[in-house]
């Protein structure tokens, strides 16, 4: 902007010297910056301003909660796709679009400062499951915000509890006030095209949202944090998605989106509101250093026949304030089921045997039960997956799709989660309604399981109804519809 302004002054001076009565030409208003998610699918145009400038190399040792997100087909080294934070023994915090907007089996790698040199990492694990914020309704929803997800890994992550990232919530709103500064860390792009795979950090100031309305998409201050600079002197880019934005040692935002050329502000999913509260509830247990106790169920799932029972153990740990009395209860129990705690009250640091008793009227299937532990410092929760019978209902399979609709341009891909309940045994998925049949990963799922459907939009504009069919091992079927609008 300084260079363009100076040019305008020189032209104006020349006009005065040659023709004093001629009006000076005004600088044209800059075009809005094209917004894009800084994932590995982004390919910035080459040229000045497309690289993350003024970042500094850093290490996992300096940032022990940072972990690399990989996916099959990812654009970075070893399939690097996103960045994330370790927030629990098997819990990772990242951006929802890292899980929903890109296809390919996902996994995480820990302990490597440079992904170009394979073998330096100390740990790899697959994704067991994930939950995106319920208001992140499908691919491209980062435009409206709520771009946060909590991932559960298949294995314990070798990061001590004292080094887990601390996540902000609605009580921490002051941390994202304009004028504060935070640190962004990621494995993202440091030059035109592709992810770097090298861990970098940079310091970004937090701005008033009014200054950040320079994109073709609105920056919503209720669910987004605008950080960085309008000239992009340092910014997040491709591959940094999902990485932590930290203020005073607390993760207040998750890297979400920015300029398609990575040369303007960086937009984070805000956690200093109900989004952070939601994430902390999904994480479960105590956040390090918040002074509160933590609870955990081990095992966290089990099976019982109708009329039978299954037990687990609740383990608690005292917080910074020391031991306190904890009262236990449960919600989300299916019809005819109850939870018995032995004991129902304990002192933090102790354990309780939890028994889930079912009845003949308890419906078959998988049910999520939430155990609540209430103490003087607050309430903690832990979830238990209770499977009754063989996990299948007596009816045919019932698929559901999430989201139920989407809009894309012709030739682009959409990803949809398909969850199947009921049926006998695993169900095989298929779909009709498009010239090119959608694919499923995996194609066969057990009752309660989820598959990712990937469909390519036809090049001809219009509205298409995709019918997803689940067929169980006895040949019974169920279906659900997804509406695809091609513009």
N, C-alpha and C positions, 0 to 999 in steps of 0.2 A: 504493500500500500504506500510506503514512503517513496519508492521509486516512481510509482505511477503518479503520485501527487506532485513530485518534483517536475516530472515531464509536463504536467498540466501547467505549472508556473512558467516554465520556459516557453511554451507555446503561447501563453497569454501575453508574456512580455514582448514576444516577437510581433504579435498582432497589434499591440499598442504602438510599437515603433513604426510599423508599415501602414496600418490603417486604424487610427485611434477610435473610430466610431464603430468598429466591428465588435460584436459581442463575443465574449470568451466562451468556448465550448466546455460544457460540464463533463466531468468524468462519468462514463456510463456506470450504472449500478452493477456490482459484481453478480454473476449468476449464482443461484443457490448451489451449495456443495451437494454433490450426489452422495447419498448415504448408503453404506453397505456394511454388512456384518464383517468384522475382521477375522474371518475363519480362513482355513486353508483353501476354501473354494474361491476366495477373492484373488483376482489377478490385477493389481494396480497397473495403470498405464505407465510405461517407462518414461523417465524424464525427471527434471528437477522437482524436488519436493515429495517424491514418492517413498523415501526411506525414513525409518524412524531415526531422527537425528538426536544427537546429544544423550543417547542412552549409555549406560555403563555396564560392562560385564559384571556379573555377580555369580554367586555359587549357591548350591543347595545347602551347603554348610551355613551360609549366611541367612538363607531363607528355608529353614528345615521343613516348613509345611507345604512348599511348592512341589507340584507333581505334574508330569507331562501327560497329556491326553493323546492317545494314538487311535487310529482307525484304519481298517483295510481300505486302501485307496487314498489315504491322506496325502496331502501335498508336500509335507515336510519330511525330513530324514526319519527313517523307520516308521513312516506313516504319521508323523506328528501332525496334529490337527488343532488342538486347543491346549490351554493351560488350566490348572485347577489347584485347589487347596485341600490339604488333608485336615479334616475336622473331627475325626473319630477313628476308632480302631479299624473300622471297615467303612468309613464314611468320607466322601469327597464332595466339596462344593464347587460348582462350575456354572456355566451359562446353559440355559435350557436349549438354546439353538445349537449348542455343541452336541446334544443328544438327539434332537428332533429334526433339525434342518439338513443334516448330512447323513448319508447312508454309510454302510460298511460296519463290520463288527468292531466294537470299541474296547479298548483296554487302557491300562495306565502303567507308566514306567517311573520309577523313583530313583533318585540318587545320582543322576547324570547331569553335568553342567553343559555338555556339548553332545547332542544326539547324533552328530555326524560320526562319532567314534563309538560304534556299537560295542557292547560288552562292559562299559564302565558303570552301568547302572547296578544298583544293589537289589532291585526288586521289580517284578512285573506281576500284574494280576488282571484277570478279566472282570467284566462288569456282571454282577449278579442281577441287579435291578436298578432302576432309577425312578425318581419322581420329579417331574417338572411342576412349577407353580401352577395351580389349577386355572389361573387366568391367562396362562400362556397356551393359547388355543390351537396352535398348529404352526407349520412352517411359515416363516415370515412374521411371526407375532412379535418379534423384537421391536417392530415399528411402534407397537402400542406399549411396550414395556413388559414387566414381570419376567424378565429374561434370567431366571435363576432355577437351578436344579440341584438336587442332592442325590448322589450316586452311592449305591451300596456295592462294595467290591466282593469278589469271591474269596479273598484271603485277607488275613490281618496285615495291615500296613506297618512296616517297621519304623514307626515314628513314635517316640515317647509321648504320653499324654501331655506332659508339660510343654511340648513343642507343637501341639495341634494349633491351628489357626483359631483365633477367637473371633466369633461372628457377632456383628452388631445387630441390634434390634430397635424397636420403636423408642426405647428409653435412651437411645444414643443419638437422637436427632441433632444435637449440638455439634457432633463430629463432622457433619456434612454442611456446616454453614459456609456460605461464600466467604472467601478470604483464607480459609484453611488450606493446607497443602497435604497431599498424600503421596504414597509411593506405589507405583504400578510395576508388577513383575511378570515376565512372560517369556515363552520360547519363540516369540513371533518374528515376523519379517523385519530385517534391518536393511533391506535393499529392494529394488524392483523385482516382483515376482517371487513366489515360493516362500515357505517358512524358513527361518534361519536355523532353528533347532538349537540355538545357543541361548543360554539364560541371560537376560538383560533386565535392568531396572531403570526407572526414571522417576523424577519428581514432577508432579503435576498440581497446579493450583486448582481449587474448586471455584467455579464461577456462578454468578447469578444466571438462571436459565434464560433471562431476557437477552443476555449478551450472546447466547448460543443458538439463537434462532436463525442460523445461517445455512441450514440444510433444507433439502426438499422434503424432509420429514420433521415434524414438530418434536422438540425436546420437551418432554413432560416432566416438570420438576417433582411431581408427586411420586414417580416411580423411577426416575433417572437422575444421575449426577453428571453434570457437565464439567469435565476437567480438562486442563491443558490450555492451549493457546490458539488464537484464531489463525496465526501464521504457521502452525504446525511445527514449530521449532523442535519440539519433542512430542511424540504421540504414540498411541498404541496402533498396531497394524495386524495384518494377517497372521494368525496363529496365537495371538495374545488372548483371544476370546476365552472367557471363563476364569482368567487369572485374577488374583486379588488386587484390589485397590485399598490400601491400608492407611489409616490415620491413627496416630498415637497407639500403635500396636494392635488395632482392631480392624478387621476386614469390614469396611463400610460400603463396598461396592464390588460388583463383578463385571469385568470388561465385557461390553456388549456390542457396541457398534461405533462407527465414526465415518469419516470421509472415505469415499472409494479410493482416493489417492493417498490416504493416511497423512494428510497435510493440514488438518484443522483440528478442532476439539476432539477429545475422546469421551465417549458416552458410556457410563457405567450403570448397571442395574442397581438401584438404590436398596440398601439393606437396613437403613435407619428408619424403618417403618414396619408395617405388618409383613412385608416380604421377608425381612430378617427374622421376625417372630415365627413365621411359617417355616423358614429354613431351620431354625434352631429346634422347632418341634419335630421336624423330620430327622434331624441328627440324633436327638435324644441324648440322655445323659447330661452331665455337667460340662459347661464350657470352661476351659482352664482359666483360673484366676478370677472367676466371677463370684467367688465366696460361697457358692451353693453346693449342696451335695449332688451326687449322681447315682443313677440306678441302671441296672442292666439285667436282662433275662437270658439265662443260658440253660438249655437251648432256647432259641427264639421262635421255634416252630415245633409242632408235633401233631400226631394223628390219633383219633379215637373212633371206635365204632359207636353208632347211635346207642345211647344208654351206658356207654363206657366213659372212661376218664383218662386224662393224661396230665403229667405234672412237669413243672420246670422250677428253677431256682432263681429268685430275685436277689441280686447282690447289690449292696449299696456302699458308697464311699462318702465319708464326711467331707464337707467343704472347708474353706478357709476359716469359717467361724467356729469350727469344731463340731462335736457330736450334737445331734438334735433329734427329737422324736419325729417319726415319720408314720403317717397313717396311709394304708393301702386300700385301693378300690379298683374296679374294672368297669369299662364301658365297651360297647360294641359286641356284646355276647349274642350269639344267635338264639333263636327261639328255643326255650327249654333248657338252656345251658346256664351254668352258674360258675362263679370263681370262688374258691375257698383259700384263704391266706392263713398260713401257720408260721408265725403269728400275723395278725392283721395290723399290729403296730410294732415298731421296732426302733432301735436307736441307729442313726446313720453309722455305717461301718459294719452293720449286721446283715443277716440273710433271712429270707422267708421262703418257705415252700409254697408254691402256687399250684393248685389243682383245678383243672377245668373239667367239670362234670357235665356230661350231656345226657339227654333223655331220648326216648324213642321218637319224640316229636321234633328233635333237632334236625334241621334239613342237612342233607349231604352237601358237601362242597367245602371250599376254603373260606375262612372268615378271619378278618383282622380284628383282634381284641386289643384294646389300649389299657394298660395298667397305669394307674395314677398313684404317685407317691407325694403326699402333701406334708410339708414341714414348715417350720417358722420362717425359713428363708425363701420359700416359694414352693412351686409344684413341678415335679419332673415326671416324664412319661417314658414308657417303653412299650413297644408293640410285640404282639405274639400272633403268629399265623396258626390258627386252629383248623385242622382239616378233619372233617367228619366223614366217616365211611371211606370210600376210595377216592374222594375228592370230586366225584361226579354225581350229578342229579339223576333223577329217574326219567327226565324228559330228554329230548334231543339237545344237541349243542346250541348255545346261544351266543353268537358273535356280536361284539359291539365295536364301533370304530371311533377313534378320537384323533383329530376332530372329525366332525360329520360332514364338513364341506371345506372347500378351498378355491382360491382363484390364482391362476398363473397365466403366463404367456405361452403360446404354442411352442412345443419342443422342450419345455422345462419339465423337471421331475417334481413330484410331490411325495412326501413320506407320511404314512398314516399308521398309527398303532391299532392293531386288531387284537382284542382280548376275547378269549372264548371261555364261557362258563357252561357247566352242565355237560350232558352227553355221557357216553360210555367209553372210557379210555381216551387216547389222544385223538385229536381231530385234524384232518387235512384241509388246508385252505385253498380256495380258488376264487377267481373273480372274472366277471364279464362286464361288457359295456363300453370297451375301448377297442380301437383297431389293433393295438398292441397289448397283449394280456399283461396285467401287473404281475410283479414277482413278490414272493414272500420270503422273509428271513427270520426264523425258520419257516418251512412250509407246513410242518406238522408240530402241533403244540399240545401239551396236556391241558386238562381242565384247569382253569385259572391262569393259564399261560398267555403270554403276549408275543405277537409277531409283528415285524415291521413290513408293511406293504409299500412297495415303490412302484409308482405309475408314471408313465410319460404322457404328458398332455398332447393331444392331437394338434396339428398345425392349424386346423380349421376352427375358427372361433365358434363358441356355442356353449351350451350346458349339457353335461354328460352325467348320467347316473351309473355309478359303478356298483354292482351288486356283489358283495363278498359272501361266499358260501363256505360253511364249515361242515364237514362230513365226518362223523365219528366212526369207530371201528365196527359198529353194527349197521352202518349205512344210513343212519338217521341224519337229517340235515337241518340247518338253521341259517338264516341269512340276515344281512344288515346292508344298508345303502350308504354310499358316500357320494355327495354331489360335487362335481368338478366343473368349475366355470373357466373357460378358456377365452381370454380377451385378445 
